[in-house]
Amino acid sequence: MKLISCKYNFDTAHVELLFDDGSALMIDCIAIESQYGTTLKRRSELDWLIYNEPLSYTQMLLDGSMETYLKSITK
């Protein structure tokens, strides 16, 4: 499976990933923000990632490194 696109959809508040086999993955950013965005700094960083680096955002969610990243950024 090869990733074709990864973008944030403002209308649905989801990061959408499309793959070459026709499958898609949609990540609910509101739910993620509820889980990880416990402070204003964390929420700001999550927003920045969503708008500027949606692929990095997705990779950190899927590999379980989001909490570690947020701790290192928001000290």
Predicted model as a PDB file, atoms N, CA, C, CB and O in Angstrom, pLDDT in the B-factor column:
MODEL        1                                                                  
ATOM      1  N   MET A   1       0.825  -1.177   0.000  1.00 83.00           N  
ATOM      2  CA  MET A   1       0.000   0.000   0.000  1.00 83.00           C  
ATOM      3  C   MET A   1       0.876   1.250   0.000  1.00 83.00           C  
ATOM      4  CB  MET A   1      -0.943  -0.007   1.202  1.00 83.00           C  
ATOM      5  O   MET A   1       1.755   1.405   0.848  1.00 83.00           O  
ATOM      6  N   LYS A   2       0.632   2.117  -0.939  1.00 95.00           N  
ATOM      7  CA  LYS A   2       1.402   3.351  -1.038  1.00 95.00           C  
ATOM      8  C   LYS A   2       0.480   4.538  -0.731  1.00 95.00           C  
ATOM      9  CB  LYS A   2       2.048   3.494  -2.456  1.00 95.00           C  
ATOM     10  O   LYS A   2      -0.644   4.612  -1.227  1.00 95.00           O  
ATOM     11  N   LEU A   3       0.975   5.455   0.090  1.00 94.00           N  
ATOM     12  CA  LEU A   3       0.222   6.653   0.439  1.00 94.00           C  
ATOM     13  C   LEU A   3       0.197   7.609  -0.745  1.00 94.00           C  
ATOM     14  CB  LEU A   3       0.828   7.341   1.679  1.00 94.00           C  
ATOM     15  O   LEU A   3       1.241   7.951  -1.301  1.00 94.00           O  
ATOM     16  N   ILE A   4      -1.005   8.039  -1.128  1.00 96.00           N  
ATOM     17  CA  ILE A   4      -1.161   8.978  -2.234  1.00 96.00           C  
ATOM     18  C   ILE A   4      -1.266  10.412  -1.717  1.00 96.00           C  
ATOM     19  CB  ILE A   4      -2.400   8.622  -3.069  1.00 96.00           C  
ATOM     20  O   ILE A   4      -0.636  11.321  -2.257  1.00 96.00           O  
ATOM     21  N   SER A   5      -2.070  10.608  -0.664  1.00 96.00           N  
ATOM     22  CA  SER A   5      -2.214  11.963  -0.128  1.00 96.00           C  
ATOM     23  C   SER A   5      -2.524  11.932   1.360  1.00 96.00           C  
ATOM     24  CB  SER A   5      -3.313  12.721  -0.876  1.00 96.00           C  
ATOM     25  O   SER A   5      -3.053  10.958   1.897  1.00 96.00           O  
ATOM     26  N   CYS A   6      -2.174  13.029   1.998  1.00 96.00           N  
ATOM     27  CA  CYS A   6      -2.435  13.216   3.422  1.00 96.00           C  
ATOM     28  C   CYS A   6      -2.732  14.702   3.608  1.00 96.00           C  
ATOM     29  CB  CYS A   6      -1.211  12.737   4.324  1.00 96.00           C  
ATOM     30  O   CYS A   6      -1.881  15.554   3.352  1.00 96.00           O  
ATOM     31  N   LYS A   7      -3.950  14.999   4.057  1.00 96.00           N  
ATOM     32  CA  LYS A   7      -4.311  16.408   4.231  1.00 96.00           C  
ATOM     33  C   LYS A   7      -5.319  16.554   5.362  1.00 96.00           C  
ATOM     34  CB  LYS A   7      -4.885  16.994   2.921  1.00 96.00           C  
ATOM     35  O   LYS A   7      -6.014  15.607   5.731  1.00 96.00           O  
ATOM     36  N   TYR A   8      -5.376  17.759   5.895  1.00 97.00           N  
ATOM     37  CA  TYR A   8      -6.360  18.088   6.921  1.00 97.00           C  
ATOM     38  C   TYR A   8      -7.591  18.652   6.237  1.00 97.00           C  
ATOM     39  CB  TYR A   8      -5.785  19.097   7.960  1.00 97.00           C  
ATOM     40  O   TYR A   8      -7.487  19.559   5.412  1.00 97.00           O  
ATOM     41  N   ASN A   9      -8.752  18.121   6.575  1.00 96.00           N  
ATOM     42  CA  ASN A   9     -10.016  18.594   6.032  1.00 96.00           C  
ATOM     43  C   ASN A   9     -10.668  19.504   7.080  1.00 96.00           C  
ATOM     44  CB  ASN A   9     -10.959  17.393   5.648  1.00 96.00           C  
ATOM     45  O   ASN A   9     -11.126  19.029   8.119  1.00 96.00           O  
ATOM     46  N   PHE A  10     -10.706  20.805   6.804  1.00 95.00           N  
ATOM     47  CA  PHE A  10     -11.266  21.784   7.737  1.00 95.00           C  
ATOM     48  C   PHE A  10     -12.754  21.554   7.983  1.00 95.00           C  
ATOM     49  CB  PHE A  10     -11.046  23.192   7.210  1.00 95.00           C  
ATOM     50  O   PHE A  10     -13.247  21.827   9.077  1.00 95.00           O  
ATOM     51  N   ASP A  11     -13.465  21.062   6.993  1.00 97.00           N  
ATOM     52  CA  ASP A  11     -14.909  20.869   7.123  1.00 97.00           C  
ATOM     53  C   ASP A  11     -15.275  19.751   8.096  1.00 97.00           C  
ATOM     54  CB  ASP A  11     -15.507  20.573   5.772  1.00 97.00           C  
ATOM     55  O   ASP A  11     -16.282  19.837   8.799  1.00 97.00           O  
ATOM     56  N   THR A  12     -14.458  18.708   8.134  1.00 96.00           N  
ATOM     57  CA  THR A  12     -14.777  17.558   8.985  1.00 96.00           C  
ATOM     58  C   THR A  12     -13.881  17.456  10.221  1.00 96.00           C  
ATOM     59  CB  THR A  12     -14.663  16.285   8.181  1.00 96.00           C  
ATOM     60  O   THR A  12     -14.144  16.643  11.107  1.00 96.00           O  
ATOM     61  N   ALA A  13     -12.843  18.261  10.290  1.00 96.00           N  
ATOM     62  CA  ALA A  13     -11.848  18.212  11.377  1.00 96.00           C  
ATOM     63  C   ALA A  13     -11.179  16.836  11.439  1.00 96.00           C  
ATOM     64  CB  ALA A  13     -12.514  18.540  12.739  1.00 96.00           C  
ATOM     65  O   ALA A  13     -10.959  16.286  12.518  1.00 96.00           O  
ATOM     66  N   HIS A  14     -10.863  16.297  10.270  1.00 97.00           N  
ATOM     67  CA  HIS A  14     -10.174  15.007  10.166  1.00 97.00           C  
ATOM     68  C   HIS A  14      -8.915  15.165   9.302  1.00 97.00           C  
ATOM     69  CB  HIS A  14     -11.122  13.919   9.564  1.00 97.00           C  
ATOM     70  O   HIS A  14      -8.883  15.954   8.357  1.00 97.00           O  
ATOM     71  N   VAL A  15      -7.892  14.399   9.653  1.00 97.00           N  
ATOM     72  CA  VAL A  15      -6.767  14.226   8.740  1.00 97.00           C  
ATOM     73  C   VAL A  15      -7.139  13.023   7.886  1.00 97.00           C  
ATOM     74  CB  VAL A  15      -5.374  14.021   9.510  1.00 97.00           C  
ATOM     75  O   VAL A  15      -7.488  11.962   8.404  1.00 97.00           O  
ATOM     76  N   GLU A  16      -7.060  13.199   6.579  1.00 97.00           N  
ATOM     77  CA  GLU A  16      -7.464  12.155   5.643  1.00 97.00           C  
ATOM     78  C   GLU A  16      -6.255  11.630   4.881  1.00 97.00           C  
ATOM     79  CB  GLU A  16      -8.524  12.684   4.666  1.00 97.00           C  
ATOM     80  O   GLU A  16      -5.504  12.395   4.276  1.00 97.00           O  
ATOM     81  N   LEU A  17      -6.082  10.327   4.921  1.00 97.00           N  
ATOM     82  CA  LEU A  17      -5.019   9.671   4.183  1.00 97.00           C  
ATOM     83  C   LEU A  17      -5.656   8.782   3.124  1.00 97.00           C  
ATOM     84  CB  LEU A  17      -4.093   8.850   5.130  1.00 97.00           C  
ATOM     85  O   LEU A  17      -6.571   8.012   3.415  1.00 97.00           O  
ATOM     86  N   LEU A  18      -5.163   8.894   1.890  1.00 97.00           N  
ATOM     87  CA  LEU A  18      -5.656   8.072   0.795  1.00 97.00           C  
ATOM     88  C   LEU A  18      -4.511   7.212   0.268  1.00 97.00           C  
ATOM     89  CB  LEU A  18      -6.259   8.953  -0.338  1.00 97.00           C  
ATOM     90  O   LEU A  18      -3.387   7.686   0.106  1.00 97.00           O  
ATOM     91  N   PHE A  19      -4.812   5.942   0.004  1.00 96.00           N  
ATOM     92  CA  PHE A  19      -3.807   4.982  -0.437  1.00 96.00           C  
ATOM     93  C   PHE A  19      -4.095   4.529  -1.866  1.00 96.00           C  
ATOM     94  CB  PHE A  19      -3.764   3.771   0.512  1.00 96.00           C  
ATOM     95  O   PHE A  19      -5.219   4.644  -2.354  1.00 96.00           O  
ATOM     96  N   ASP A  20      -3.071   4.019  -2.519  1.00 96.00           N  
ATOM     97  CA  ASP A  20      -3.186   3.644  -3.925  1.00 96.00           C  
ATOM     98  C   ASP A  20      -4.138   2.474  -4.177  1.00 96.00           C  
ATOM     99  CB  ASP A  20      -1.834   3.302  -4.458  1.00 96.00           C  
ATOM    100  O   ASP A  20      -4.570   2.277  -5.313  1.00 96.00           O  
ATOM    101  N   ASP A  21      -4.471   1.706  -3.165  1.00 96.00           N  
ATOM    102  CA  ASP A  21      -5.423   0.609  -3.348  1.00 96.00           C  
ATOM    103  C   ASP A  21      -6.873   1.051  -3.156  1.00 96.00           C  
ATOM    104  CB  ASP A  21      -5.103  -0.515  -2.384  1.00 96.00           C  
ATOM    105  O   ASP A  21      -7.786   0.226  -3.176  1.00 96.00           O  
ATOM    106  N   GLY A  22      -7.080   2.360  -2.969  1.00 95.00           N  
ATOM    107  CA  GLY A  22      -8.424   2.899  -2.811  1.00 95.00           C  
ATOM    108  C   GLY A  22      -8.884   3.017  -1.365  1.00 95.00           C  
ATOM    109  O   GLY A  22      -9.952   3.569  -1.101  1.00 95.00           O  
ATOM    110  N   SER A  23      -8.098   2.508  -0.432  1.00 97.00           N  
ATOM    111  CA  SER A  23      -8.488   2.606   0.968  1.00 97.00           C  
ATOM    112  C   SER A  23      -8.158   3.997   1.519  1.00 97.00           C  
ATOM    113  CB  SER A  23      -7.785   1.515   1.800  1.00 97.00           C  
ATOM    114  O   SER A  23      -7.333   4.730   0.973  1.00 97.00           O  
ATOM    115  N   ALA A  24      -8.828   4.324   2.610  1.00 97.00           N  
ATOM    116  CA  ALA A  24      -8.635   5.627   3.234  1.00 97.00           C  
ATOM    117  C   ALA A  24      -8.618   5.469   4.746  1.00 97.00           C  
ATOM    118  CB  ALA A  24      -9.740   6.616   2.801  1.00 97.00           C  
ATOM    119  O   ALA A  24      -9.207   4.541   5.299  1.00 97.00           O  
ATOM    120  N   LEU A  25      -7.935   6.390   5.395  1.00 96.00           N  
ATOM    121  CA  LEU A  25      -7.901   6.459   6.854  1.00 96.00           C  
ATOM    122  C   LEU A  25      -8.245   7.884   7.226  1.00 96.00           C  
ATOM    123  CB  LEU A  25      -6.499   6.028   7.440  1.00 96.00           C  
ATOM    124  O   LEU A  25      -7.653   8.832   6.710  1.00 96.00           O  
ATOM    125  N   MET A  26      -9.211   8.031   8.131  1.00 97.00           N  
ATOM    126  CA  MET A  26      -9.594   9.357   8.604  1.00 97.00           C  
ATOM    127  C   MET A  26      -9.377   9.410  10.110  1.00 97.00           C  
ATOM    128  CB  MET A  26     -11.078   9.684   8.240  1.00 97.00           C  
ATOM    129  O   MET A  26      -9.861   8.555  10.852  1.00 97.00           O  
ATOM    130  N   ILE A  27      -8.644  10.424  10.548  1.00 96.00           N  
ATOM    131  CA  ILE A  27      -8.335  10.584  11.966  1.00 96.00           C  
ATOM    132  C   ILE A  27      -9.123  11.777  12.498  1.00 96.00           C  
ATOM    133  CB  ILE A  27      -6.797  10.778  12.195  1.00 96.00           C  
ATOM    134  O   ILE A  27      -9.007  12.889  11.984  1.00 96.00           O  
ATOM    135  N   ASP A  28      -9.919  11.534  13.523  1.00 97.00           N  
ATOM    136  CA  ASP A  28     -10.746  12.568  14.143  1.00 97.00           C  
ATOM    137  C   ASP A  28      -9.866  13.429  15.051  1.00 97.00           C  
ATOM    138  CB  ASP A  28     -11.926  11.934  14.950  1.00 97.00           C  
ATOM    139  O   ASP A  28      -9.497  13.009  16.147  1.00 97.00           O  
ATOM    140  N   CYS A  29      -9.539  14.613  14.597  1.00 96.00           N  
ATOM    141  CA  CYS A  29      -8.613  15.487  15.325  1.00 96.00           C  
ATOM    142  C   CYS A  29      -9.212  16.040  16.608  1.00 96.00           C  
ATOM    143  CB  CYS A  29      -8.181  16.631  14.441  1.00 96.00           C  
ATOM    144  O   CYS A  29      -8.474  16.357  17.541  1.00 96.00           O  
ATOM    145  N   ILE A  30     -10.531  16.164  16.675  1.00 95.00           N  
ATOM    146  CA  ILE A  30     -11.167  16.632  17.902  1.00 95.00           C  
ATOM    147  C   ILE A  30     -10.984  15.597  19.009  1.00 95.00           C  
ATOM    148  CB  ILE A  30     -12.670  16.916  17.668  1.00 95.00           C  
ATOM    149  O   ILE A  30     -10.705  15.952  20.154  1.00 95.00           O  
ATOM    150  N   ALA A  31     -11.139  14.333  18.671  1.00 95.00           N  
ATOM    151  CA  ALA A  31     -10.934  13.271  19.657  1.00 95.00           C  
ATOM    152  C   ALA A  31      -9.476  13.214  20.113  1.00 95.00           C  
ATOM    153  CB  ALA A  31     -11.357  11.914  19.074  1.00 95.00           C  
ATOM    154  O   ALA A  31      -9.196  13.013  21.295  1.00 95.00           O  
ATOM    155  N   ILE A  32      -8.560  13.391  19.177  1.00 95.00           N  
ATOM    156  CA  ILE A  32      -7.135  13.378  19.514  1.00 95.00           C  
ATOM    157  C   ILE A  32      -6.802  14.556  20.419  1.00 95.00           C  
ATOM    158  CB  ILE A  32      -6.267  13.420  18.235  1.00 95.00           C  
ATOM    159  O   ILE A  32      -6.052  14.409  21.384  1.00 95.00           O  
ATOM    160  N   GLU A  33      -7.357  15.722  20.110  1.00 93.00           N  
ATOM    161  CA  GLU A  33      -7.108  16.897  20.936  1.00 93.00           C  
ATOM    162  C   GLU A  33      -7.665  16.706  22.343  1.00 93.00           C  
ATOM    163  CB  GLU A  33      -7.721  18.140  20.290  1.00 93.00           C  
ATOM    164  O   GLU A  33      -7.073  17.185  23.310  1.00 93.00           O  
ATOM    165  N   SER A  34      -8.779  16.021  22.467  1.00 94.00           N  
ATOM    166  CA  SER A  34      -9.339  15.731  23.793  1.00 94.00           C  
ATOM    167  C   SER A  34      -8.416  14.834  24.600  1.00 94.00           C  
ATOM    168  CB  SER A  34     -10.712  15.075  23.661  1.00 94.00           C  
ATOM    169  O   SER A  34      -8.315  14.971  25.819  1.00 94.00           O  
ATOM    170  N   GLN A  35      -7.743  13.914  23.916  1.00 94.00           N  
ATOM    171  CA  GLN A  35      -6.854  12.982  24.596  1.00 94.00           C  
ATOM    172  C   GLN A  35      -5.503  13.606  24.929  1.00 94.00           C  
ATOM    173  CB  GLN A  35      -6.652  11.753  23.744  1.00 94.00           C  
ATOM    174  O   GLN A  35      -5.007  13.443  26.044  1.00 94.00           O  
ATOM    175  N   TYR A  36      -4.905  14.313  23.982  1.00 94.00           N  
ATOM    176  CA  TYR A  36      -3.544  14.809  24.151  1.00 94.00           C  
ATOM    177  C   TYR A  36      -3.449  16.301  24.465  1.00 94.00           C  
ATOM    178  CB  TYR A  36      -2.766  14.524  22.923  1.00 94.00           C  
ATOM    179  O   TYR A  36      -2.440  16.747  25.011  1.00 94.00           O  
ATOM    180  N   GLY A  37      -4.464  17.068  24.134  1.00 90.00           N  
ATOM    181  CA  GLY A  37      -4.391  18.520  24.285  1.00 90.00           C  
ATOM    182  C   GLY A  37      -4.819  18.996  25.658  1.00 90.00           C  
ATOM    183  O   GLY A  37      -5.779  19.756  25.787  1.00 90.00           O  
ATOM    184  N   THR A  38      -4.112  18.553  26.678  1.00 90.00           N  
ATOM    185  CA  THR A  38      -4.502  18.845  28.051  1.00 90.00           C  
ATOM    186  C   THR A  38      -4.089  20.238  28.514  1.00 90.00           C  
ATOM    187  CB  THR A  38      -3.911  17.822  28.968  1.00 90.00           C  
ATOM    188  O   THR A  38      -4.556  20.699  29.556  1.00 90.00           O  
ATOM    189  N   THR A  39      -3.233  20.912  27.771  1.00 92.00           N  
ATOM    190  CA  THR A  39      -2.837  22.278  28.108  1.00 92.00           C  
ATOM    191  C   THR A  39      -2.928  23.139  26.841  1.00 92.00           C  
ATOM    192  CB  THR A  39      -1.387  22.314  28.713  1.00 92.00           C  
ATOM    193  O   THR A  39      -3.007  22.621  25.728  1.00 92.00           O  
ATOM    194  N   LEU A  40      -2.914  24.443  27.033  1.00 93.00           N  
ATOM    195  CA  LEU A  40      -2.975  25.354  25.892  1.00 93.00           C  
ATOM    196  C   LEU A  40      -1.770  25.172  24.967  1.00 93.00           C  
ATOM    197  CB  LEU A  40      -3.048  26.803  26.378  1.00 93.00           C  
ATOM    198  O   LEU A  40      -1.910  25.223  23.745  1.00 93.00           O  
ATOM    199  N   LYS A  41      -0.585  24.959  25.551  1.00 94.00           N  
ATOM    200  CA  LYS A  41       0.624  24.740  24.730  1.00 94.00           C  
ATOM    201  C   LYS A  41       0.492  23.474  23.890  1.00 94.00           C  
ATOM    202  CB  LYS A  41       1.881  24.645  25.628  1.00 94.00           C  
ATOM    203  O   LYS A  41       0.861  23.461  22.716  1.00 94.00           O  
ATOM    204  N   ARG A  42      -0.033  22.416  24.491  1.00 94.00           N  
ATOM    205  CA  ARG A  42      -0.205  21.163  23.754  1.00 94.00           C  
ATOM    206  C   ARG A  42      -1.222  21.326  22.627  1.00 94.00           C  
ATOM    207  CB  ARG A  42      -0.645  20.040  24.703  1.00 94.00           C  
ATOM    208  O   ARG A  42      -1.005  20.848  21.513  1.00 94.00           O  
ATOM    209  N   ARG A  43      -2.317  21.994  22.918  1.00 94.00           N  
ATOM    210  CA  ARG A  43      -3.329  22.216  21.887  1.00 94.00           C  
ATOM    211  C   ARG A  43      -2.765  23.046  20.736  1.00 94.00           C  
ATOM    212  CB  ARG A  43      -4.557  22.911  22.486  1.00 94.00           C  
ATOM    213  O   ARG A  43      -3.042  22.776  19.567  1.00 94.00           O  
ATOM    214  N   SER A  44      -1.980  24.045  21.078  1.00 94.00           N  
ATOM    215  CA  SER A  44      -1.356  24.877  20.046  1.00 94.00           C  
ATOM    216  C   SER A  44      -0.423  24.053  19.177  1.00 94.00           C  
ATOM    217  CB  SER A  44      -0.589  26.041  20.681  1.00 94.00           C  
ATOM    218  O   SER A  44      -0.416  24.200  17.955  1.00 94.00           O  
ATOM    219  N   GLU A  45       0.361  23.188  19.799  1.00 94.00           N  
ATOM    220  CA  GLU A  45       1.284  22.347  19.039  1.00 94.00           C  
ATOM    221  C   GLU A  45       0.525  21.352  18.161  1.00 94.00           C  
ATOM    222  CB  GLU A  45       2.229  21.597  19.989  1.00 94.00           C  
ATOM    223  O   GLU A  45       0.901  21.126  17.011  1.00 94.00           O  
ATOM    224  N   LEU A  46      -0.536  20.763  18.697  1.00 95.00           N  
ATOM    225  CA  LEU A  46      -1.355  19.849  17.889  1.00 95.00           C  
ATOM    226  C   LEU A  46      -1.956  20.572  16.689  1.00 95.00           C  
ATOM    227  CB  LEU A  46      -2.474  19.230  18.744  1.00 95.00           C  
ATOM    228  O   LEU A  46      -1.968  20.038  15.579  1.00 95.00           O  
ATOM    229  N   ASP A  47      -2.452  21.780  16.910  1.00 95.00           N  
ATOM    230  CA  ASP A  47      -3.005  22.568  15.802  1.00 95.00           C  
ATOM    231  C   ASP A  47      -1.938  22.864  14.751  1.00 95.00           C  
ATOM    232  CB  ASP A  47      -3.604  23.884  16.326  1.00 95.00           C  
ATOM    233  O   ASP A  47      -2.189  22.741  13.552  1.00 95.00           O  
ATOM    234  N   TRP A  48      -0.766  23.249  15.199  1.00 95.00           N  
ATOM    235  CA  TRP A  48       0.307  23.543  14.248  1.00 95.00           C  
ATOM    236  C   TRP A  48       0.628  22.304  13.407  1.00 95.00           C  
ATOM    237  CB  TRP A  48       1.574  24.031  14.991  1.00 95.00           C  
ATOM    238  O   TRP A  48       0.772  22.395  12.188  1.00 95.00           O  
ATOM    239  N   LEU A  49       0.737  21.165  14.058  1.00 95.00           N  
ATOM    240  CA  LEU A  49       1.025  19.921  13.338  1.00 95.00           C  
ATOM    241  C   LEU A  49      -0.073  19.590  12.327  1.00 95.00           C  
ATOM    242  CB  LEU A  49       1.188  18.763  14.326  1.00 95.00           C  
ATOM    243  O   LEU A  49       0.215  19.222  11.188  1.00 95.00           O  
ATOM    244  N   ILE A  50      -1.316  19.721  12.746  1.00 96.00           N  
ATOM    245  CA  ILE A  50      -2.437  19.394  11.862  1.00 96.00           C  
ATOM    246  C   ILE A  50      -2.389  20.246  10.600  1.00 96.00           C  
ATOM    247  CB  ILE A  50      -3.780  19.596  12.591  1.00 96.00           C  
ATOM    248  O   ILE A  50      -2.548  19.731   9.493  1.00 96.00           O  
ATOM    249  N   TYR A  51      -2.169  21.548  10.765  1.00 95.00           N  
ATOM    250  CA  TYR A  51      -2.209  22.467   9.623  1.00 95.00           C  
ATOM    251  C   TYR A  51      -0.947  22.417   8.765  1.00 95.00           C  
ATOM    252  CB  TYR A  51      -2.422  23.877  10.113  1.00 95.00           C  
ATOM    253  O   TYR A  51      -1.015  22.598   7.550  1.00 95.00           O  
ATOM    254  N   ASN A  52       0.195  22.174   9.389  1.00 96.00           N  
ATOM    255  CA  ASN A  52       1.473  22.273   8.674  1.00 96.00           C  
ATOM    256  C   ASN A  52       2.155  20.944   8.382  1.00 96.00           C  
ATOM    257  CB  ASN A  52       2.400  23.113   9.454  1.00 96.00           C  
ATOM    258  O   ASN A  52       2.876  20.826   7.391  1.00 96.00           O  
ATOM    259  N   GLU A  53       1.943  19.962   9.215  1.00 96.00           N  
ATOM    260  CA  GLU A  53       2.613  18.662   9.071  1.00 96.00           C  
ATOM    261  C   GLU A  53       1.636  17.511   9.342  1.00 96.00           C  
ATOM    262  CB  GLU A  53       3.825  18.569  10.031  1.00 96.00           C  
ATOM    263  O   GLU A  53       1.867  16.719  10.256  1.00 96.00           O  
ATOM    264  N   PRO A  54       0.554  17.405   8.570  1.00 96.00           N  
ATOM    265  CA  PRO A  54      -0.420  16.353   8.871  1.00 96.00           C  
ATOM    266  C   PRO A  54       0.149  14.935   8.785  1.00 96.00           C  
ATOM    267  CB  PRO A  54      -1.583  16.471   7.933  1.00 96.00           C  
ATOM    268  O   PRO A  54      -0.323  14.041   9.487  1.00 96.00           O  
ATOM    269  N   LEU A  55       1.143  14.720   7.946  1.00 95.00           N  
ATOM    270  CA  LEU A  55       1.747  13.394   7.863  1.00 95.00           C  
ATOM    271  C   LEU A  55       2.535  13.075   9.125  1.00 95.00           C  
ATOM    272  CB  LEU A  55       2.655  13.295   6.636  1.00 95.00           C  
ATOM    273  O   LEU A  55       2.443  11.960   9.639  1.00 95.00           O  
ATOM    274  N   SER A  56       3.301  14.021   9.631  1.00 95.00           N  
ATOM    275  CA  SER A  56       4.038  13.813  10.881  1.00 95.00           C  
ATOM    276  C   SER A  56       3.071  13.570  12.040  1.00 95.00           C  
ATOM    277  CB  SER A  56       4.942  15.028  11.186  1.00 95.00           C  
ATOM    278  O   SER A  56       3.298  12.698  12.878  1.00 95.00           O  
ATOM    279  N   TYR A  57       2.002  14.345  12.074  1.00 96.00           N  
ATOM    280  CA  TYR A  57       0.947  14.189  13.086  1.00 96.00           C  
ATOM    281  C   TYR A  57       0.427  12.757  13.064  1.00 96.00           C  
ATOM    282  CB  TYR A  57      -0.218  15.195  12.840  1.00 96.00           C  
ATOM    283  O   TYR A  57       0.336  12.102  14.102  1.00 96.00           O  
ATOM    284  N   THR A  58       0.089  12.280  11.874  1.00 95.00           N  
ATOM    285  CA  THR A  58      -0.450  10.936  11.711  1.00 95.00           C  
ATOM    286  C   THR A  58       0.570   9.869  12.098  1.00 95.00           C  
ATOM    287  CB  THR A  58      -0.904  10.723  10.276  1.00 95.00           C  
ATOM    288  O   THR A  58       0.233   8.908  12.789  1.00 95.00           O  
ATOM    289  N   GLN A  59       1.806  10.034  11.659  1.00 95.00           N  
ATOM    290  CA  GLN A  59       2.837   9.045  11.977  1.00 95.00           C  
ATOM    291  C   GLN A  59       3.039   8.936  13.479  1.00 95.00           C  
ATOM    292  CB  GLN A  59       4.159   9.407  11.296  1.00 95.00           C  
ATOM    293  O   GLN A  59       3.168   7.829  14.001  1.00 95.00           O  
ATOM    294  N   MET A  60       3.070  10.063  14.185  1.00 96.00           N  
ATOM    295  CA  MET A  60       3.253  10.020  15.636  1.00 96.00           C  
ATOM    296  C   MET A  60       2.070   9.361  16.336  1.00 96.00           C  
ATOM    297  CB  MET A  60       3.457  11.428  16.182  1.00 96.00           C  
ATOM    298  O   MET A  60       2.253   8.655  17.328  1.00 96.00           O  
ATOM    299  N   LEU A  61       0.866   9.583  15.834  1.00 95.00           N  
ATOM    300  CA  LEU A  61      -0.299   8.922  16.410  1.00 95.00           C  
ATOM    301  C   LEU A  61      -0.223   7.411  16.213  1.00 95.00           C  
ATOM    302  CB  LEU A  61      -1.586   9.471  15.789  1.00 95.00           C  
ATOM    303  O   LEU A  61      -0.463   6.640  17.143  1.00 95.00           O  
ATOM    304  N   LEU A  62       0.111   7.002  15.001  1.00 92.00           N  
ATOM    305  CA  LEU A  62       0.121   5.577  14.687  1.00 92.00           C  
ATOM    306  C   LEU A  62       1.268   4.814  15.321  1.00 92.00           C  
ATOM    307  CB  LEU A  62       0.173   5.394  13.218  1.00 92.00           C  
ATOM    308  O   LEU A  62       1.126   3.632  15.633  1.00 92.00           O  
ATOM    309  N   ASP A  63       2.418   5.480  15.519  1.00 95.00           N  
ATOM    310  CA  ASP A  63       3.540   4.754  16.135  1.00 95.00           C  
ATOM    311  C   ASP A  63       3.615   4.952  17.648  1.00 95.00           C  
ATOM    312  CB  ASP A  63       4.848   5.197  15.507  1.00 95.00           C  
ATOM    313  O   ASP A  63       4.507   4.411  18.301  1.00 95.00           O  
ATOM    314  N   GLY A  64       2.680   5.726  18.207  1.00 95.00           N  
ATOM    315  CA  GLY A  64       2.610   5.881  19.656  1.00 95.00           C  
ATOM    316  C   GLY A  64       3.578   6.885  20.252  1.00 95.00           C  
ATOM    317  O   GLY A  64       3.793   6.882  21.464  1.00 95.00           O  
ATOM    318  N   SER A  65       4.165   7.740  19.434  1.00 96.00           N  
ATOM    319  CA  SER A  65       5.164   8.676  19.950  1.00 96.00           C  
ATOM    320  C   SER A  65       4.625  10.089  20.209  1.00 96.00           C  
ATOM    321  CB  SER A  65       6.307   8.756  18.988  1.00 96.00           C  
ATOM    322  O   SER A  65       5.398  10.986  20.546  1.00 96.00           O  
ATOM    323  N   MET A  66       3.314  10.297  20.056  1.00 95.00           N  
ATOM    324  CA  MET A  66       2.753  11.641  20.225  1.00 95.00           C  
ATOM    325  C   MET A  66       2.983  12.177  21.642  1.00 95.00           C  
ATOM    326  CB  MET A  66       1.253  11.628  19.910  1.00 95.00           C  
ATOM    327  O   MET A  66       3.379  13.332  21.800  1.00 95.00           O  
ATOM    328  N   GLU A  67       2.747  11.379  22.651  1.00 94.00           N  
ATOM    329  CA  GLU A  67       2.910  11.832  24.040  1.00 94.00           C  
ATOM    330  C   GLU A  67       4.353  12.249  24.310  1.00 94.00           C  
ATOM    331  CB  GLU A  67       2.490  10.722  25.023  1.00 94.00           C  
ATOM    332  O   GLU A  67       4.591  13.288  24.926  1.00 94.00           O  
ATOM    333  N   THR A  68       5.306  11.457  23.860  1.00 94.00           N  
ATOM    334  CA  THR A  68       6.720  11.782  24.044  1.00 94.00           C  
ATOM    335  C   THR A  68       7.072  13.074  23.327  1.00 94.00           C  
ATOM    336  CB  THR A  68       7.608  10.640  23.537  1.00 94.00           C  
ATOM    337  O   THR A  68       7.782  13.917  23.876  1.00 94.00           O  
ATOM    338  N   TYR A  69       6.580  13.237  22.107  1.00 95.00           N  
ATOM    339  CA  TYR A  69       6.830  14.457  21.341  1.00 95.00           C  
ATOM    340  C   TYR A  69       6.262  15.678  22.075  1.00 95.00           C  
ATOM    341  CB  TYR A  69       6.214  14.343  19.927  1.00 95.00           C  
ATOM    342  O   TYR A  69       6.951  16.688  22.224  1.00 95.00           O  
ATOM    343  N   LEU A  70       5.032  15.589  22.524  1.00 94.00           N  
ATOM    344  CA  LEU A  70       4.398  16.724  23.193  1.00 94.00           C  
ATOM    345  C   LEU A  70       5.116  17.080  24.508  1.00 94.00           C  
ATOM    346  CB  LEU A  70       2.918  16.411  23.467  1.00 94.00           C  
ATOM    347  O   LEU A  70       5.249  18.255  24.851  1.00 94.00           O  
ATOM    348  N   LYS A  71       5.566  16.069  25.223  1.00 92.00           N  
ATOM    349  CA  LYS A  71       6.324  16.339  26.454  1.00 92.00           C  
ATOM    350  C   LYS A  71       7.610  17.078  26.155  1.00 92.00           C  
ATOM    351  CB  LYS A  71       6.638  15.037  27.191  1.00 92.00           C  
ATOM    352  O   LYS A  71       7.988  17.978  26.905  1.00 92.00           O  
ATOM    353  N   SER A  72       8.292  16.724  25.082  1.00 93.00           N  
ATOM    354  CA  SER A  72       9.565  17.366  24.757  1.00 93.00           C  
ATOM    355  C   SER A  72       9.363  18.780  24.221  1.00 93.00           C  
ATOM    356  CB  SER A  72      10.331  16.530  23.737  1.00 93.00           C  
ATOM    357  O   SER A  72      10.222  19.637  24.427  1.00 93.00           O  
ATOM    358  N   ILE A  73       8.276  19.039  23.554  1.00 86.00           N  
ATOM    359  CA  ILE A  73       8.004  20.349  22.959  1.00 86.00           C  
ATOM    360  C   ILE A  73       7.438  21.338  23.976  1.00 86.00           C  
ATOM    361  CB  ILE A  73       7.036  20.200  21.795  1.00 86.00           C  
ATOM    362  O   ILE A  73       7.741  22.530  23.914  1.00 86.00           O  
ATOM    363  N   THR A  74       6.632  20.863  24.894  1.00 76.00           N  
ATOM    364  CA  THR A  74       5.864  21.767  25.769  1.00 76.00           C  
ATOM    365  C   THR A  74       6.391  21.827  27.195  1.00 76.00           C  
ATOM    366  CB  THR A  74       4.422  21.340  25.800  1.00 76.00           C  
ATOM    367  O   THR A  74       5.611  21.994  28.132  1.00 76.00           O  
ATOM    368  N   LYS A  75       7.674  21.697  27.372  1.00 70.00           N  
ATOM    369  CA  LYS A  75       8.263  21.778  28.718  1.00 70.00           C  
ATOM    370  C   LYS A  75       8.173  23.174  29.267  1.00 70.00           C  
ATOM    371  CB  LYS A  75       9.715  21.328  28.703  1.00 70.00           C  
ATOM    372  O   LYS A  75       8.617  23.427  30.387  1.00 70.00           O  
TER     373      LYS A  75                                                      
ENDMDL                                                                          
END                                                                             
